[in-house]
Amino acid sequence: MGPVTLDPEDVEAVAARVAELLAAQPTTRGGTRLVSAADAARALGVSREWVYAHVDELGGIRLGPVGPGRRPPVRFDLDRALAAFRAVHAPAPRVARKPSGRASKPEHVTTLIDYDGAA
């Protein structure tokens, strides 16, 4: 039996099927579970479009070559993405004030005049 050859169409069909299978299963890399952009968006509370716009800062991993007309699937280490998101989007820490022991006086005081409706 001689070597098996595949037509370019066959190679593309195999690649498309592999991509389908990978998209349907959680991906792992070095024991770390990787999630899709949609899953990352849900966990971060943002849109999928926002996740794609911030792929690099969230540590996105492209699962294939980038080229003209090619946009490979992107996966995220969810722990890393959450840490990166919190580092940039965490609320500023509140500065605790030391109590002075006396009630503070408002800067602007408006005095109301009693009015009983009589003219």
N, CA, C and O atoms as a GROMACS GRO file, in nm:
protein
  476
    1MET      N    1   0.084  -0.117   0.000
    1MET     CA    2   0.000   0.000   0.000
    1MET      C    3   0.089   0.124   0.000
    1MET      O    4   0.182   0.134   0.080
    2GLY      N    5   0.061   0.217  -0.089
    2GLY     CA    6   0.140   0.339  -0.102
    2GLY      C    7   0.094   0.449  -0.009
    2GLY      O    8   0.000   0.430   0.068
    3PRO      N    9   0.159   0.564  -0.016
    3PRO     CA   10   0.122   0.676   0.071
    3PRO      C   11  -0.018   0.728   0.036
    3PRO      O   12  -0.061   0.724  -0.079
    4VAL      N   13  -0.087   0.778   0.138
    4VAL     CA   14  -0.220   0.833   0.121
    4VAL      C   15  -0.207   0.983   0.095
    4VAL      O   16  -0.133   1.053   0.164
    5THR      N   17  -0.278   1.031  -0.003
    5THR     CA   18  -0.276   1.174  -0.033
    5THR      C   19  -0.417   1.230  -0.015
    5THR      O   20  -0.516   1.162  -0.037
    6LEU      N   21  -0.422   1.354   0.025
    6LEU     CA   22  -0.550   1.422   0.046
    6LEU      C   23  -0.558   1.544  -0.044
    6LEU      O   24  -0.459   1.613  -0.066
    7ASP      N   25  -0.676   1.567  -0.096
    7ASP     CA   26  -0.700   1.689  -0.172
    7ASP      C   27  -0.710   1.807  -0.075
    7ASP      O   28  -0.741   1.787   0.042
    8PRO      N   29  -0.682   1.929  -0.121
    8PRO     CA   30  -0.696   2.047  -0.034
    8PRO      C   31  -0.835   2.057   0.030
    8PRO      O   32  -0.847   2.102   0.144
    9GLU      N   33  -0.939   2.016  -0.044
    9GLU     CA   34  -1.074   2.019   0.012
    9GLU      C   35  -1.088   1.923   0.130
    9GLU      O   36  -1.155   1.954   0.228
   10ASP      N   37  -1.023   1.806   0.119
   10ASP     CA   38  -1.027   1.709   0.228
   10ASP      C   39  -0.956   1.764   0.352
   10ASP      O   40  -1.002   1.747   0.465
   11VAL      N   41  -0.842   1.829   0.329
   11VAL     CA   42  -0.766   1.887   0.440
   11VAL      C   43  -0.850   1.993   0.510
   11VAL      O   44  -0.855   1.998   0.633
   12GLU      N   45  -0.917   2.078   0.433
   12GLU     CA   46  -1.003   2.182   0.491
   12GLU      C   47  -1.119   2.121   0.569
   12GLU      O   48  -1.155   2.171   0.676
   13ALA      N   49  -1.178   2.012   0.516
   13ALA     CA   50  -1.288   1.946   0.586
   13ALA      C   51  -1.241   1.887   0.719
   13ALA      O   52  -1.312   1.897   0.819
   14VAL      N   53  -1.124   1.826   0.719
   14VAL     CA   54  -1.069   1.772   0.843
   14VAL      C   55  -1.042   1.884   0.943
   14VAL      O   56  -1.074   1.872   1.061
   15ALA      N   57  -0.982   1.994   0.896
   15ALA     CA   58  -0.952   2.107   0.984
   15ALA      C   59  -1.080   2.166   1.043
   15ALA      O   60  -1.084   2.200   1.161
   16ALA      N   61  -1.184   2.179   0.961
   16ALA     CA   62  -1.311   2.234   1.010
   16ALA      C   63  -1.372   2.143   1.116
   16ALA      O   64  -1.424   2.191   1.216
   17ARG      N   65  -1.364   2.012   1.095
   17ARG     CA   66  -1.420   1.918   1.193
   17ARG      C   67  -1.342   1.922   1.323
   17ARG      O   68  -1.401   1.916   1.431
   18VAL      N   69  -1.210   1.930   1.315
   18VAL     CA   70  -1.128   1.940   1.436
   18VAL      C   71  -1.164   2.067   1.513
   18VAL      O   72  -1.176   2.065   1.636
   19ALA      N   73  -1.181   2.178   1.442
   19ALA     CA   74  -1.219   2.304   1.506
   19ALA      C   75  -1.354   2.291   1.576
   19ALA      O   76  -1.372   2.342   1.686
   20GLU      N   77  -1.450   2.222   1.512
   20GLU     CA   78  -1.581   2.199   1.574
   20GLU      C   79  -1.567   2.120   1.704
   20GLU      O   80  -1.626   2.155   1.806
   21LEU      N   81  -1.489   2.014   1.699
   21LEU     CA   82  -1.471   1.930   1.817
   21LEU      C   83  -1.402   2.006   1.930
   21LEU      O   84  -1.439   1.992   2.046
   22LEU      N   85  -1.303   2.087   1.895
   22LEU     CA   86  -1.235   2.167   1.998
   22LEU      C   87  -1.328   2.270   2.060
   22LEU      O   88  -1.323   2.294   2.180
   23ALA      N   89  -1.413   2.331   1.978
   23ALA     CA   90  -1.505   2.432   2.028
   23ALA      C   91  -1.610   2.372   2.121
   23ALA      O   92  -1.660   2.440   2.210
   24ALA      N   93  -1.642   2.246   2.100
   24ALA     CA   94  -1.746   2.180   2.180
   24ALA      C   95  -1.696   2.131   2.315
   24ALA      O   96  -1.776   2.098   2.402
   25GLN      N   97  -1.564   2.126   2.334
   25GLN     CA   98  -1.508   2.074   2.458
   25GLN      C   99  -1.424   2.181   2.527
   25GLN      O  100  -1.366   2.267   2.462
   26PRO      N  101  -1.419   2.174   2.660
   26PRO     CA  102  -1.327   2.264   2.728
   26PRO      C  103  -1.184   2.230   2.685
   26PRO      O  104  -1.147   2.113   2.678
   27THR      N  105  -1.108   2.330   2.656
   27THR     CA  106  -0.970   2.311   2.613
   27THR      C  107  -0.880   2.319   2.734
   27THR      O  108  -0.909   2.394   2.828
   28THR      N  109  -0.773   2.245   2.734
   28THR     CA  110  -0.676   2.256   2.842
   28THR      C  111  -0.540   2.287   2.783
   28THR      O  112  -0.508   2.247   2.671
   29ARG      N  113  -0.463   2.358   2.860
   29ARG     CA  114  -0.326   2.388   2.820
   29ARG      C  115  -0.242   2.380   2.946
   29ARG      O  116  -0.256   2.462   3.036
   30GLY      N  117  -0.155   2.282   2.951
   30GLY     CA  118  -0.072   2.266   3.069
   30GLY      C  119  -0.154   2.241   3.194
   30GLY      O  120  -0.114   2.281   3.304
   31GLY      N  121  -0.270   2.174   3.181
   31GLY     CA  122  -0.354   2.145   3.296
   31GLY      C  123  -0.449   2.258   3.332
   31GLY      O  124  -0.530   2.243   3.423
   32THR      N  125  -0.442   2.372   3.262
   32THR     CA  126  -0.530   2.484   3.289
   32THR      C  127  -0.650   2.477   3.196
   32THR      O  128  -0.634   2.456   3.075
   33ARG      N  129  -0.768   2.493   3.249
   33ARG     CA  130  -0.890   2.489   3.167
   33ARG      C  131  -0.905   2.622   3.094
   33ARG      O  132  -0.901   2.728   3.156
   34LEU      N  133  -0.921   2.614   2.965
   34LEU     CA  134  -0.940   2.733   2.884
   34LEU      C  135  -1.086   2.743   2.844
   34LEU      O  136  -1.151   2.643   2.816
   35VAL      N  137  -1.138   2.866   2.840
   35VAL     CA  138  -1.278   2.888   2.807
   35VAL      C  139  -1.290   2.976   2.682
   35VAL      O  140  -1.196   3.044   2.644
   36SER      N  141  -1.406   2.972   2.620
   36SER     CA  142  -1.432   3.052   2.501
   36SER      C  143  -1.451   3.199   2.538
   36SER      O  144  -1.462   3.234   2.655
   37ALA      N  145  -1.455   3.284   2.436
   37ALA     CA  146  -1.479   3.427   2.457
   37ALA      C  147  -1.618   3.449   2.518
   37ALA      O  148  -1.634   3.536   2.603
   38ALA      N  149  -1.716   3.370   2.476
   38ALA     CA  150  -1.851   3.384   2.531
   38ALA      C  151  -1.852   3.350   2.680
   38ALA      O  152  -1.916   3.419   2.759
   39ASP      N  153  -1.782   3.242   2.718
   39ASP     CA  154  -1.776   3.204   2.860
   39ASP      C  155  -1.700   3.310   2.941
   39ASP      O  156  -1.741   3.343   3.053
   40ALA      N  157  -1.592   3.362   2.885
   40ALA     CA  158  -1.516   3.467   2.954
   40ALA      C  159  -1.603   3.591   2.971
   40ALA      O  160  -1.600   3.655   3.077
   41ALA      N  161  -1.679   3.627   2.869
   41ALA     CA  162  -1.766   3.745   2.876
   41ALA      C  163  -1.869   3.728   2.988
   41ALA      O  164  -1.894   3.822   3.064
   42ARG      N  165  -1.929   3.610   2.998
   42ARG     CA  166  -2.028   3.584   3.104
   42ARG      C  167  -1.963   3.598   3.242
   42ARG      O  168  -2.021   3.659   3.332
   43ALA      N  169  -1.844   3.543   3.258
   43ALA     CA  170  -1.776   3.547   3.388
   43ALA      C  171  -1.736   3.689   3.426
   43ALA      O  172  -1.736   3.725   3.544
   44LEU      N  173  -1.700   3.771   3.326
   44LEU     CA  174  -1.656   3.908   3.353
   44LEU      C  175  -1.773   4.006   3.357
   44LEU      O  176  -1.757   4.119   3.404
   45GLY      N  177  -1.888   3.965   3.308
   45GLY     CA  178  -2.003   4.055   3.306
   45GLY      C  179  -1.993   4.161   3.196
   45GLY      O  180  -2.040   4.273   3.214
   46VAL      N  181  -1.932   4.124   3.084
   46VAL     CA  182  -1.916   4.216   2.972
   46VAL      C  183  -1.964   4.146   2.845
   46VAL      O  184  -2.000   4.028   2.849
   47SER      N  185  -1.965   4.219   2.734
   47SER     CA  186  -2.007   4.157   2.608
   47SER      C  187  -1.893   4.076   2.546
   47SER      O  188  -1.776   4.095   2.577
   48ARG      N  189  -1.930   3.985   2.459
   48ARG     CA  190  -1.832   3.906   2.386
   48ARG      C  191  -1.745   3.996   2.299
   48ARG      O  192  -1.625   3.972   2.284
   49GLU      N  193  -1.805   4.100   2.244
   49GLU     CA  194  -1.730   4.195   2.161
   49GLU      C  195  -1.623   4.265   2.244
   49GLU      O  196  -1.512   4.287   2.197
   50TRP      N  197  -1.657   4.299   2.370
   50TRP     CA  198  -1.560   4.365   2.459
   50TRP      C  199  -1.442   4.270   2.484
   50TRP      O  200  -1.326   4.312   2.484
   51VAL      N  201  -1.472   4.142   2.506
   51VAL     CA  202  -1.366   4.044   2.530
   51VAL      C  203  -1.272   4.037   2.410
   51VAL      O  204  -1.150   4.038   2.425
   52TYR      N  205  -1.330   4.030   2.288
   52TYR     CA  206  -1.246   4.025   2.168
   52TYR      C  207  -1.164   4.153   2.152
   52TYR      O  208  -1.050   4.148   2.104
   53ALA      N  209  -1.218   4.267   2.191
   53ALA     CA  210  -1.144   4.393   2.180
   53ALA      C  211  -1.029   4.400   2.280
   53ALA      O  212  -0.938   4.481   2.263
   54HIS      N  213  -1.031   4.316   2.384
   54HIS     CA  214  -0.928   4.318   2.488
   54HIS      C  215  -0.857   4.183   2.501
   54HIS      O  216  -0.810   4.147   2.609
   55VAL      N  217  -0.850   4.108   2.391
   55VAL     CA  218  -0.791   3.974   2.391
   55VAL      C  219  -0.652   3.973   2.454
   55VAL      O  220  -0.624   3.892   2.542
   56ASP      N  221  -0.565   4.063   2.410
   56ASP     CA  222  -0.426   4.059   2.457
   56ASP      C  223  -0.415   4.092   2.606
   56ASP      O  224  -0.341   4.025   2.677
   57GLU      N  225  -0.487   4.193   2.653
   57GLU     CA  226  -0.475   4.228   2.795
   57GLU      C  227  -0.538   4.124   2.886
   57GLU      O  228  -0.503   4.115   3.004
   58LEU      N  229  -0.631   4.044   2.833
   58LEU     CA  230  -0.692   3.936   2.911
   58LEU      C  231  -0.614   3.806   2.899
   58LEU      O  232  -0.651   3.706   2.962
   59GLY      N  233  -0.508   3.805   2.819
   59GLY     CA  234  -0.425   3.685   2.804
   59GLY      C  235  -0.484   3.583   2.710
   59GLY      O  236  -0.461   3.463   2.728
   60GLY      N  237  -0.560   3.626   2.610
   60GLY     CA  238  -0.622   3.534   2.516
   60GLY      C  239  -0.518   3.455   2.438
   60GLY      O  240  -0.411   3.505   2.404
   61ILE      N  241  -0.552   3.330   2.410
   61ILE     CA  242  -0.463   3.240   2.337
   61ILE      C  243  -0.531   3.205   2.205
   61ILE      O  244  -0.639   3.146   2.204
   62ARG      N  245  -0.467   3.240   2.094
   62ARG     CA  246  -0.521   3.209   1.962
   62ARG      C  247  -0.485   3.065   1.925
   62ARG      O  248  -0.368   3.025   1.933
   63LEU      N  249  -0.584   2.988   1.885
   63LEU     CA  250  -0.564   2.846   1.856
   63LEU      C  251  -0.542   2.822   1.708
   63LEU      O  252  -0.613   2.742   1.646
   64GLY      N  253  -0.446   2.889   1.652
   64GLY     CA  254  -0.416   2.871   1.511
   64GLY      C  255  -0.349   2.994   1.455
   64GLY      O  256  -0.340   3.097   1.522
   65PRO      N  257  -0.304   2.984   1.331
   65PRO     CA  258  -0.235   3.098   1.271
   65PRO      C  259  -0.333   3.208   1.232
   65PRO      O  260  -0.447   3.183   1.194
   66VAL      N  261  -0.284   3.331   1.241
   66VAL     CA  262  -0.360   3.447   1.197
   66VAL      C  263  -0.312   3.482   1.058
   66VAL      O  264  -0.191   3.482   1.032
   67GLY      N  265  -0.402   3.510   0.969
   67GLY     CA  266  -0.364   3.544   0.833
   67GLY      C  267  -0.478   3.611   0.762
   67GLY      O  268  -0.585   3.632   0.819
   68PRO      N  269  -0.456   3.644   0.636
   68PRO     CA  270  -0.563   3.708   0.559
   68PRO      C  271  -0.688   3.620   0.556
   68PRO      O  272  -0.684   3.506   0.510
   69GLY      N  273  -0.798   3.674   0.605
   69GLY     CA  274  -0.922   3.599   0.606
   69GLY      C  275  -0.931   3.492   0.713
   69GLY      O  276  -1.029   3.418   0.717
   70ARG      N  277  -0.832   3.482   0.798
   70ARG     CA  278  -0.831   3.379   0.903
   70ARG      C  279  -0.840   3.444   1.040
   70ARG      O  280  -0.760   3.531   1.076
   71ARG      N  281  -0.938   3.400   1.116
   71ARG     CA  282  -0.951   3.443   1.255
   71ARG      C  283  -0.964   3.316   1.339
   71ARG      O  284  -1.074   3.263   1.354
   72PRO      N  285  -0.853   3.269   1.394
   72PRO     CA  286  -0.860   3.145   1.470
   72PRO      C  287  -0.940   3.164   1.599
   72PRO      O  288  -0.953   3.276   1.648
   73PRO      N  289  -0.994   3.055   1.652
   73PRO     CA  290  -1.063   3.064   1.780
   73PRO      C  291  -0.968   3.114   1.889
   73PRO      O  292  -0.847   3.089   1.883
   74VAL      N  293  -1.023   3.182   1.986
   74VAL     CA  294  -0.945   3.233   2.098
   74VAL      C  295  -0.998   3.168   2.225
   74VAL      O  296  -1.119   3.155   2.242
   75ARG      N  297  -0.909   3.129   2.312
   75ARG     CA  298  -0.948   3.073   2.441
   75ARG      C  299  -0.878   3.152   2.552
   75ARG      O  300  -0.775   3.217   2.529
   76PHE      N  301  -0.936   3.146   2.673
   76PHE     CA  302  -0.886   3.223   2.785
   76PHE      C  303  -0.869   3.135   2.907
   76PHE      O  304  -0.954   3.051   2.937
   77ASP      N  305  -0.759   3.154   2.977
   77ASP     CA  306  -0.742   3.097   3.110
   77ASP      C  307  -0.828   3.188   3.198
   77ASP      O  308  -0.793   3.304   3.220
   78LEU      N  309  -0.939   3.136   3.248
   78LEU     CA  310  -1.036   3.220   3.317
   78LEU      C  311  -0.978   3.288   3.440
   78LEU      O  312  -1.009   3.404   3.466
   79ASP      N  313  -0.894   3.219   3.515
   79ASP     CA  314  -0.833   3.280   3.633
   79ASP      C  315  -0.747   3.400   3.593
   79ASP      O  316  -0.752   3.505   3.657
   80ARG      N  317  -0.669   3.383   3.488
   80ARG     CA  318  -0.582   3.492   3.442
   80ARG      C  319  -0.665   3.609   3.389
   80ARG      O  320  -0.634   3.724   3.416
   81ALA      N  321  -0.771   3.579   3.313
   81ALA     CA  322  -0.857   3.684   3.258
   81ALA      C  323  -0.926   3.762   3.370
   81ALA      O  324  -0.933   3.885   3.365
   82LEU      N  325  -0.975   3.691   3.472
   82LEU     CA  326  -1.039   3.758   3.585
   82LEU      C  327  -0.941   3.848   3.660
   82LEU      O  328  -0.976   3.960   3.697
   83ALA      N  329  -0.820   3.799   3.681
   83ALA     CA  330  -0.719   3.880   3.751
   83ALA      C  331  -0.684   4.004   3.670
   83ALA      O  332  -0.671   4.113   3.726
   84ALA      N  333  -0.668   3.990   3.539
   84ALA     CA  334  -0.636   4.104   3.454
   84ALA      C  335  -0.750   4.205   3.454
   84ALA      O  336  -0.727   4.326   3.459
   85PHE      N  337  -0.872   4.156   3.447
   85PHE     CA  338  -0.989   4.244   3.446
   85PHE      C  339  -0.999   4.321   3.578
   85PHE      O  340  -1.021   4.442   3.578
   86ARG      N  341  -0.982   4.251   3.689
   86ARG     CA  342  -0.991   4.316   3.821
   86ARG      C  343  -0.880   4.419   3.841
   86ARG      O  344  -0.902   4.522   3.903
   87ALA      N  345  -0.762   4.390   3.788
   87ALA     CA  346  -0.649   4.483   3.805
   87ALA      C  347  -0.678   4.617   3.738
   87ALA      O  348  -0.635   4.721   3.786
   88VAL      N  349  -0.750   4.614   3.627
   88VAL     CA  350  -0.778   4.737   3.553
   88VAL      C  351  -0.911   4.798   3.593
   88VAL      O  352  -0.924   4.921   3.598
   89HIS      N  353  -1.009   4.715   3.621
   89HIS     CA  354  -1.145   4.764   3.641
   89HIS      C  355  -1.195   4.755   3.784
   89HIS      O  356  -1.315   4.772   3.809
   90ALA      N  357  -1.107   4.729   3.878
   90ALA     CA  358  -1.149   4.723   4.018
   90ALA      C  359  -1.180   4.864   4.068
   90ALA      O  360  -1.113   4.959   4.028
   91PRO      N  361  -1.280   4.878   4.154
   91PRO     CA  362  -1.309   5.011   4.207
   91PRO      C  363  -1.191   5.061   4.291
   91PRO      O  364  -1.121   4.983   4.355
   92ALA      N  365  -1.171   5.191   4.289
   92ALA     CA  366  -1.062   5.251   4.366
   92ALA      C  367  -1.087   5.226   4.514
   92ALA      O  368  -1.201   5.234   4.560
   93PRO      N  369  -0.981   5.196   4.588
   93PRO     CA  370  -1.001   5.172   4.731
   93PRO      C  371  -1.047   5.299   4.800
   93PRO      O  372  -1.002   5.409   4.768
   94ARG      N  373  -1.136   5.283   4.896
   94ARG     CA  374  -1.186   5.398   4.970
   94ARG      C  375  -1.088   5.429   5.082
   94ARG      O  376  -1.036   5.339   5.149
   95VAL      N  377  -1.066   5.556   5.102
   95VAL     CA  378  -0.976   5.599   5.208
   95VAL      C  379  -1.060   5.621   5.333
   95VAL      O  380  -1.154   5.700   5.334
   96ALA      N  381  -1.026   5.549   5.436
   96ALA     CA  382  -1.101   5.562   5.561
   96ALA      C  383  -1.061   5.692   5.631
   96ALA      O  384  -0.943   5.724   5.642
   97ARG      N  385  -1.160   5.764   5.676
   97ARG     CA  386  -1.133   5.888   5.749
   97ARG      C  387  -1.130   5.857   5.898
   97ARG      O  388  -1.204   5.773   5.949
   98LYS      N  389  -1.044   5.927   5.963
   98LYS     CA  390  -1.033   5.913   6.108
   98LYS      C  391  -1.144   5.996   6.172
   98LYS      O  392  -1.155   6.116   6.143
   99PRO      N  393  -1.225   5.937   6.257
   99PRO     CA  394  -1.331   6.016   6.321
   99PRO      C  395  -1.271   6.127   6.406
   99PRO      O  396  -1.172   6.106   6.477
  100SER      N  397  -1.332   6.245   6.400
  100SER     CA  398  -1.279   6.360   6.474
  100SER      C  399  -1.339   6.370   6.613
  100SER      O  400  -1.289   6.446   6.696
  101GLY      N  401  -1.445   6.296   6.640
  101GLY     CA  402  -1.506   6.300   6.771
  101GLY      C  403  -1.616   6.404   6.781
  101GLY      O  404  -1.683   6.412   6.884
  102ARG      N  405  -1.636   6.484   6.679
  102ARG     CA  406  -1.744   6.582   6.682
  102ARG      C  407  -1.820   6.575   6.549
  102ARG      O  408  -1.766   6.532   6.447
  103ALA      N  409  -1.942   6.618   6.554
  103ALA     CA  410  -2.023   6.615   6.433
  103ALA      C  411  -1.971   6.721   6.337
  103ALA      O  412  -1.936   6.832   6.377
  104SER      N  413  -1.968   6.686   6.211
  104SER     CA  414  -1.921   6.784   6.114
  104SER      C  415  -2.032   6.882   6.080
  104SER      O  416  -2.150   6.846   6.077
  105LYS      N  417  -1.993   7.004   6.054
  105LYS     CA  418  -2.088   7.110   6.021
  105LYS      C  419  -2.097   7.118   5.869
  105LYS      O  420  -1.995   7.127   5.802
  106PRO      N  421  -2.218   7.115   5.815
  106PRO     CA  422  -2.230   7.126   5.670
  106PRO      C  423  -2.177   7.260   5.621
  106PRO      O  424  -2.189   7.362   5.689
  107GLU      N  425  -2.118   7.258   5.502
  107GLU     CA  426  -2.061   7.381   5.447
  107GLU      C  427  -2.169   7.483   5.414
  107GLU      O  428  -2.151   7.602   5.440
  108HIS      N  429  -2.278   7.440   5.357
  108HIS     CA  430  -2.385   7.530   5.317
  108HIS      C  431  -2.510   7.497   5.396
  108HIS      O  432  -2.562   7.386   5.388
  109VAL      N  433  -2.558   7.593   5.473
  109VAL     CA  434  -2.677   7.572   5.554
  109VAL      C  435  -2.786   7.663   5.499
  109VAL      O  436  -2.766   7.783   5.483
  110THR      N  437  -2.900   7.605   5.472
  110THR     CA  438  -3.014   7.682   5.427
  110THR      C  439  -3.114   7.689   5.540
  110THR      O  440  -3.157   7.586   5.592
  111THR      N  441  -3.152   7.809   5.579
  111THR     CA  442  -3.249   7.826   5.686
  111THR      C  443  -3.387   7.839   5.624
  111THR      O  444  -3.408   7.919   5.533
  112LEU      N  445  -3.478   7.759   5.673
  112LEU     CA  446  -3.614   7.764   5.623
  112LEU      C  447  -3.697   7.856   5.711
  112LEU      O  448  -3.683   7.854   5.833
  113ILE      N  449  -3.782   7.932   5.651
  113ILE     CA  450  -3.870   8.024   5.726
  113ILE      C  451  -4.003   7.954   5.742
  113ILE      O  452  -4.058   7.897   5.648
  114ASP      N  453  -4.056   7.959   5.866
  114ASP     CA  454  -4.186   7.900   5.891
  114ASP      C  455  -4.289   7.976   5.807
  114ASP      O  456  -4.290   8.099   5.801
  115TYR      N  457  -4.373   7.902   5.746
  115TYR     CA  458  -4.476   7.962   5.664
  115TYR      C  459  -4.603   7.884   5.688
  115TYR      O  460  -4.610   7.764   5.661
  116ASP      N  461  -4.701   7.950   5.739
  116ASP     CA  462  -4.826   7.878   5.769
  116ASP      C  463  -4.935   7.908   5.667
  116ASP      O  464  -5.050   7.868   5.686
  117GLY      N  465  -4.901   7.978   5.560
  117GLY     CA  466  -4.998   8.006   5.457
  117GLY      C  467  -5.075   8.134   5.480
  117GLY      O  468  -5.152   8.175   5.392
  118ALA      N  469  -5.058   8.202   5.596
  118ALA     CA  470  -5.131   8.326   5.623
  118ALA      C  471  -5.060   8.442   5.555
  118ALA      O  472  -4.937   8.449   5.553
  119ALA      N  473  -5.136   8.532   5.500
  119ALA     CA  474  -5.076   8.644   5.431
  119ALA      C  475  -5.078   8.769   5.513
  119ALA      O  476  -5.031   8.874   5.468
   0.00000   0.00000   0.00000
